[in-house]
C-alpha cells in the first residue's frame, strides 16, 4: 500500500510540474475558466481551497481532480481546449495513462515500470513494435497517440485499452513480445501481468460485455451519470474512459473491489435508465450466478 501511495503521489506531482509549464495555467483567468468548465461537467463547483501562489493553486486543482472520476483526463481535455497547441499535452496524456494503469495493476506496477521504463529498441524494431501495438487494438500505427513514443508509454496506453476484437488484453501480448528476450524472467512477468489484468477473466469479460449493452452505456452523458450514481467510494475508484468497453471494464473492476459494489451498480442502472431492460436482466442473471470468490 505504501508503494501504491508513493506512485500516486509521484504521478500527481509530475502532473503539477507539467501544468506549471503550461503558459495558460499560469494565467488566473485561464485557470478560472478551466475550473469553471470542469465544474459544469460534474454539475457542481469544484471544492478548491484558495491558495496564494500559482504553484499551490495548480497543486490544489490536481489534488481535487485526481479524486474525481476521470478528473485528470477531464482537466487535460480542458487544458487542450484552452490551448490546443500546448507542448505539454503529450506528457499530460501519458500521465493520465499512468494514473489509470497504476490503479489497475497495483501488485505488479513497480516491477513493470522498473523493467520497461529504461527499455530502448532499435529504430527498425520500434517500427515493428508500433505496428504490433496498433494491430492489437485494431488501428493503424499512425493513429496511435503521439505520446506513445517509447516502449513504456505504449505499454501503459495499451493497459488502458485492455482489449481487442476477441477480448484478449493487448498489453499482455505487447509485454510478451518485448520481454521475450529476458527468457524465464520475462515470461514470469507477463504471467503476473495477465493475472493482474484479468482475475477471473471469463467472469470478468462476461460482466463487461453485459454492462456494455445496457441502455445507459450507449451515450457519453448517461455513462457519466451512471458513474456518478455509484456514489462514494466506488465512483472515485472508477477511472473514466471515453471508450465504452474500457469504461465498462473500469466500472466492473471498481464494483468488484468494493463490498456490495455490483448490487449498487444494478441499482444505479435502474435509476438512470428508469426501468428494467433485457440487457439489464441479463446482467442481473450473470451477477446472481457468479462464483463466491468473485468479490463485489
N, C-alpha and C positions, 0 to 999 in steps of 0.2 A: 504493500500500500504506500509505503514511503517513496518507493521508486516511481509509482504512478503519479503521486503528488508532485514530485520533483519534475517529472516530464511535463506535466500540465503547466506548471509554473514556467518552465523553460519556453514552451510554445507561446504562452501568453506574453512573456517578456519579449520574445522575438517579435511578436505582433506589435507590441508597443513601440519597439525600436524602429520597426519598418514604417509604421504610421507616422512616427515623428519625422521621418524623412520626406513625407508627402507634403508638398507646399500647401495644399488646400486644408489639410488637417491642422496646420499651424495658424490658420485664419479663424478667428472666433465666429465670423458669420457663416463660413462654410461648415464648420463643425456643428454649429447650432442647426443648420439646415439638415445635415445628416442625422443628427439626434432626433429631430422632429419627424423625419421620414421613417426612421426605424420605429419610433413610437406609433406612427399611423399603421404600420404593418402589424403590430401586435395589439392594436386597439386601445392603447393606454400610453401615457407618458413614461419614459424611462425614469426609474428611480435613481438619479445620479446625485451624489454629494458634490456641492460646489467646491472647486479647487482653485488654488491661487496661481498655478503655472500651467503652461500648455502641456508639458510632460505629464503632470499629475492629472490633468483633465482627460488626456488620452488614456492614461492608465486606468482611470475610473471607468471610462467608456468601454474599454476592452474587458475589464473585470465583470461588468454588468452583462455585456453581450455574450461572454463565454458561458454564462449560466442560463441563457435563453435558448429555446430550440432553434438550431441553425443560426444563432445570434452572430457568430463571427462571419459566417457566409453572407448574411444579410448586411452586416457592416461593410464587408468587402464590396458587395454589389452597389451599395450606396456611394462608396468612395469612387468606384468605377463610373457611376452615373455622373458624379460631380466633376471628375477629372479622368475621362476615358483614356488619356494618354499617359497617365502617371506611370513612371518606370518601375514603381514598387509593386504594381498589380500582380505580376507573376509570382513574386515572393509571398504576397498575401494569399494567393490561391493555394500555393504549396502549403503554407502554414494551416490553412483550413483543412487540407487533406490530412496533414499530420494530426490535427486536433481530432478528426473523426477516427482515423486509423488507430491512434493510441488507445482510444476508448474501446475499440473493437478487439484489440489484441493486447490486453494488459499483461498477460502471462508470458508473452514471447517478444514483446516490443523492444526491450532493451537489447536483447540478443540480435534481433533482426537489424536494428539500427547500427549496432556495432559492426555487423558483417557487411551490410550493404552501403552504408554512407560513404566509406572510403573507396568503394569499388569503382574501378575505371576499366574501360574496354577500348579496343582499337576502333578507329572510325568505321572500318568495314563491319566489325561485329556490332557496333552501335546501330548501324542502319538495319541489320538483320533483327536486332532486338526490338527496335521500334516497329518494324513490320509485324513481328510476332505479337507484341503487346496490342497493336491496333487490331489485328485479326481476332484476338481473343475476345474483344468487345464489339466486334462487328463493324469496325470503321476503317478508315484509311490512315496511314502514318501521318499525313499532313493534317489530319483532323484531330490528332492528339493535342491537348492544350500546350501552349508554349512553355509552361513551367515544367513539363515532363522532359527535362533536359539532362538528367542523369539516371543511372540505374535506380538509386534510392527514390528519387522524386517520381519516376514512372511506377515503381512498385507501390508506393504509398497511394498514388492515384488509382491504381488497379484494386487496391484493398477497398477503397470507397465504392468502386463499381461492383466488384464481387459477384459478377455473374456474366455468363454469355448465353448464347441461344439455347444451349441444353442445360443451363443451370449450374454448370461447374464453375468454381472460382478461378478467374484468370490470374489472380495474384499468386495462387499456388503453382500454376503452370509456369508463370514467369520466374518465380523463385527457383523452381526445379531446374529451369534452363540455366540460370546464372550461377546457381550453387553446385551444379553437377561436377565442375572440376574439383570441388573440395571433397569429393568421394563420400564416404560414410557420414562425415560431419554435415555435409550439405544435404544429404538425404534425410538425416535426422531432423535438421532444422525445417525442411519442407514438410515433414510429417507433423511436427509440432504446430506449424502454421495451419495446416489443414485441420487439425483438431480444434484449434482456436477459432477458425472461421466458421466451422460447421459442426459444432457439437450437436449430436442428434440430427445429422444432416437431412435424412429423409423426412423426419417430422418437421424440421425447421423449414425445408423447402416447400412442403405441402402447405404449411401455415402461411408462408409468404405468398404463394400462388393464390391461395384462397382470399387473403386480405386484399390482394391486388384487384380482385373482381368486385368488391363491394362498391356500391354507387358513390359513396363519399370519397373514394380514392381516385375518381376519374378526372377531377379538376384540381388545380393547384389551390384554389381558395378553400375548397372543402377539405383538402388534405391538411392544410394549415390549421383549420378549425378543429379537425379531429385530434391532431397532436395537442392543441391547447386544452381540449376537453379531457385529456388523460389526467390532467392535474399534476400537482407536485407529489412525489419527486420524479414520477415517470416521464412527464413531458420534458423536464430538464435533462433527462438522460437520452432523449431521442435527438440524434443529430439529423437535422433536416437536409433532404436531398431532393432536387427538382425532378430527378428521375424516379418514376413511380415505384419500380421494383426495389431500387436501392432504399427508398424511404420505407417501403413495406418491411424490408429486412430489418432496418434500424428500429422500427416500431416493435416488431415481434421480439427482437433481442432485448429491448428495454423492458417490455412487459414480462418476458420470461424471467428476467433477473430481479423482479420485484414480486413479493407475495400478493396474490390477488390481481396481478397485472393483466392477465388475459381476460378475467371477468370484467375488469374496468374497461378494457378495450372494447369488449362487446357492448357494454352499457353506453360507451361514448359513441359507437357507431349508430346504435339505436337512437340516441339523442340527436345526432347530426342528420341522419337520414330520415328520421321521423316515423319509420315503420320497418318491420322486418322485410327482408328481400330474400330471394332464393340464394344469392351468394352469401348473405349473412347466415342463413340457416345452414348452409354447407360449412361455413367457418365454425359455427357453434357445434356442429356434429363432430368436426375434427378435434376441437378443443376437448369435448367431452370424452373422446376416445384416446387422448394422449396417454402415454405410459406415465407411471407415478414419478419416475425420475426426471421427467421434463418439468422444470420449475414453472412458477407463474400461476 
